[in-house]
Amino acid sequence: MRYGYWLPVFGGWLRNVEDEGMQASWAYVQRLARRSEELGYDLTLIAELFLNDIKGIEAPALDAWSTAAALAAVTHSLELMVAVRPAYHHPATLAKQAATIDQISNGRLSLNVVSSWWKDEARRYGSQFDEHDDRYARTAEWLEIVQGAWQQQSTSFSGQYYSVDELVVEPKPVASRHRPYPTLYAGGESDAAKSLIATKCDAYVMHGDPPERIAPKILDLQLRRERAGLPPMQFGMAGYVIVRDTPAEAQRELERITSVVPGSPGYGNFQDFVSNSKLDQQLSIQDYSVSNRGLRAGLVGTPEQVAQRVRELQAVGVDLLLLQCSPQLEEMERFSEQVMPLVERSQRVAA
């Protein structure tokens, strides 16, 4: 199992807690990233939204790509998975920008390709907002250009959304036998999304869910991948973590963070997200209390209970956990000290 975490570029993950003790600031995120390497974390996901959908649109939110470039220069081992939305980034310029950041980080950049869902943000930023399946058609062309630019000396492409003629990107990303170019992660639950991801990306990232719901999703993507004649994928999942000494303490914390009501800063985006996404199950207000259905992962309880759930997720094929917690640094320290050793110990025994 690899352990990753969401960089708190929005100042936290709770829609009912105004101040979580982690500012949306460079000072906080660079301190967190450096410490996370010492704690044994493998990866950080840097989400991209220009508006803050957690604390309200007037709250601060760091830009993903400038933050990634800065982190590339001050970290040493951490994989930097940066979210990118094709509607906001022309593929030719993004390919160039990403290749440069990958060079700065010595091959530690990866992309989380996200087809936009927030219609109001697109309006405010003057961006095109396509309907659902059109967004994935745009993304397919976008990926064709980016991958071509990274792998070929010169690439040309003409499609419905993008055209480039003899595009040259130099220097290229750092290549190795483990990855010819930055790993492409993506998520989605519609058929259009899964078809695209199985054929164009390297890894599938999922919203939080229990193992019995995750297992068939992984099997579905594995079968799509095999039919396409492509090598196996990686599988990641979002999860919100609460680790406490007793189940009762964990339950009290859970109750504290799931009291989102109409009028909370992030509540206004709930309907926008649901109406512009094709989810495979209903999303409750409690689920929306933290992002990406993180609580459904079941990473709540004592260290032993959480470690057991990690083992169960690993058994069905999850090989990357993308953790959220609050406050991020303190809870990540607790997870690394109390949960990671239990999982590692059980793996050694099993071997």
Secondary structure, 3 states (H helix, E strand, C coil): CEEEEECCCCCCCCCCCCCCCCCCCHHHHHHHHHHHHHHCCCEEEECCCCCCCCCCCCCCCCCHHHHHHHHHHHCCCCEEEEEECHHHCCHHHHHHHHHHHHHHCCCCEEEEECCCCCHHHHHHCCCCCCCHHHHHHHHHHHHHHHHHHHHCCCEEEECCCCEEEEECCCCCCCCCCCCCCCCEEECCCCHHHHHHHHHHCCEEEECCCCHHHHHHHHHHHHHHHHHCCCCCCEEEEEEECEECCCHHHHHHHHHHHCCCCCCCCCHHHHHHHHHCCCCCCCCCHHHHCCHHHHHHHCCEECHHHHHHHHHHHHHCCCCEEEEECCCHHHHHHHHHHHCHHHHHHHHHHHC
